[in-house]
Amino acid sequence: MSDLDEIVRRLDALESIESIKRLKARYFRFVDEKKHDELAALFTPDANLVTDGVTWKSPQEFAYTIRDLTGGAPSVHHGHMPEIEITGPDTASGIWAMEDLLTFPAGPNAPEGHNGYGQYRETYQRVDGEWLIDSVLLTRFRMDPLENWTPDT
């Protein structure tokens, strides 16, 4: 491989890593902004999604379950310290530390709020020049309960 080829390969890897970071940032933002169709579009159509031991049939089922579970409740999702590795010309893998905070309007059937901590292990695929999430394995290591809130009336 020539020096120029090596520079081009390294530049593509750096650009790919930055694109994957932006992809994951949109993932967290779309969850919190309740943009569920946009969230589903961040995945390959046949992505393998497993969160806390639950396997989802499709990215749309995953996104709409989040919609149905959280409704208009405020949430905060953060990803930290990405470890992204380019594994092929159009494939990559990543590990992200995560934290999420979710509370619900208080009521008799409201789920318990939580502050969760864990890790995403993911793979990515470049499709038509765009990086998409191809698999997700979310494992929470700790869940601290949070008191739910009463909306202003």
Secondary structure, DSSP 8 states (H G I E B T S, - for coil): --HHHHHHHHHHHHHHHHHHHHHHHHHHHHHHTT-HHHHHTTEEEEEEEEETTEEESSHHHHHHHHHHHHTT--EEEEEEEEEEEEEETTEEEEEEEEEEEE--B-STT---EEEEEEEEEEEEEEETTEEEEEEEEEEEEEEEEE--B----
